[in-house]
Amino acid sequence: MRWREAARRLNERRAVRGTGRVLLIGLVALAGAWLGIAMGASVSTAVGPAQIGMSLQPSWQGQTVLDVRPLGTLRFDSHHGPIRLRLSLDGIHADVAQQLLESPRWAETLPDLIEADLQAGLRELIIRSALCAVAGGFLAGLVVFRAWRRALWTSLGSLLAVGLVTALSAATFNPRSIAEPRYTGLLTGVPSLIGSAESIVTRFSEYRNQLAKLVTNVSQLYHAGTTLPVYSPDPNTLRVLHVSDIHLNPLAWNTIRSLKEQFKINLVVDTGDIADHGTKAENRFVEEIGKLGVPYVYVRGNHDSMGTQRAVAEQKNAVVLDGGAKTVEGLRIYGVGDPRFTPDKSVDVNSDASMLAQLGRAHAERLALDTTGRKPSSSKASRGKAAPTPTPSPGAGPAADKAAGKTVADLVAVHDPTIGRAFGGAVPLVLAGHVHQRSTEMMPSGTRLIIQGSTGGAGLRGLEHDDPTPIQASVLYFDRTTHRLQAWDDVTLGGLGEQWVQIQRHLEAAPGRTILPEPVPTPSPTGGGTATVTPTRR
């Protein structure tokens, strides 16, 4: 009896050891498969007119991520399981896209083409993932067990794990997820890029039609991007985001954050009307400024109270300018707050243009041009185009200007363009807002005035007209040496209910141009009514 009891205990120990070995082999197989997939499970394939990168990544929750840089990402809860499918738009085949867009039957052919290309790409990705998992499992088995037979078992376990994950993903595939994406980046402003969710049903044929629409829209966006004029900001370029007239629209902060990340913004300039009625309750809205992580230069608008201005000033990264100048990221900025407070829409805020112009001229008298002869930029945008900088006269320059009680500024920020035009000849660039319509003009003096649209889509006012007011902002590129504007990108998102986004590049024709004072009429020698203009360099 004793030998039987001993044999039974020996068999139990062997069974425990065998179970432990199996579990250990399984864990090593899973770890090797995880590592192999993470390191090598990626392919690049043509899907219709697009070149798509596909990769599988271990994840605690299954989903599909579409990366559409620089617009952002879309995430779909397409399946369950410990694997994530990541798709990235690596490029557009312009010739294929042109053929599809010109074909009168593109809507019929594109879904089938995309479906076939996606299936081929996924098959290649699954095969590659299986090979990487097997290789990872084998290498992990060799490292842990130092025996090639057990390494073969771990590689077989890795292959089995890939098969189980593939089967689970296929069994839980949810085609309706295309109707319920989550957006990040600029795509938060245009969620209707993939079409109306109400029009999408569960049948796979309609699912692929929606996917074709998505690819087509993104192709058109990238095709438009290829027409941008050539300008490549170098790493030393100063990037300034110009926003205005947010009017309490929370969507503006999404837009600003996305643009800050996508364009690597160094500072933000807000030309006023961040609030709507300037009440104390609205002050919490400006707390988003403190979360941006870059300097935020602000001038008061006619819808902003002094309480609004103080609330902005309390943010750690805010720079409030009201009749003064400050150097931010190397750029000398002079700002003037709007003298009016007219949240009541019944008040005609354009009735006192002469007062605003007089205020602007009074502030312009405090400024002096930089005549130190800083070298113009050597960038491609300005090479061969910049006007020569005048040689400074004796006693000229910032030191003399400071002694004369004047300030040298690289740009001026105001709310109302009427005030801004009074700075012609006193500064190279003036930024303004107020009118909810973007425009730019070059004054006779060489001063450029850029008027920003509404970054908040004019708030609730954006719904007063037949067409909603678009959401607008601009990225300005400055040379860090000359502090002159080199180029700017105008970004426009469709207003409430709209479905489009546009980025338009503009180049400054002569970044180093000479700035002259605005022509000032002087009485003729005869005392008559005619006038002569005698501009002098400043």
Secondary structure, DSSP 4 states (H G I P E B T S, - for coil): -HHHHHHHHHHHHHHHHHHHHHHHHHHHHHHHHHHHHHHH-EEEEEETTEEEEEEEEE-SS-EEEEEETTTEEEEE----SSEEEEEEEEEE-HHHHHHHHH-TTHHHHHHHHHHHHHHHHHHHHHHHHHHHHHHHHHHHHHHHH--HHHHHHHHHHHHHHHHHHHHHHHHT--GGGGGS-EEEEGGGG-GGGG--GGG--S-HHHHHHHHHHHHHHHHHHHHHHTTSPP----TT-EEEEEE---TT-THHHHHHHHHHHHTT-SEEEE-S--SSS--GGGGGGGGGGGGS-S-EEE---TT--HHHHHHHHTSTTEEE-SSEEEEETTEEEEE---S-----TTS-TTTTHHHHHHHHHHHHTTEE---S-PPPP-STTTTTTPPPPPPPPTT-SHHHHHHTT-EE-SEEE-SSHHHHHTTTTT-SEEEE-SSSS-EEEE-TTS-EEEE---TTTTGGGGGSSSSPPPEEEEEEEE-TTT--EEEEEEEEE--TT---EEEEEEE-S-TTPPP-PPP-EEE-TT--S-EEE-----
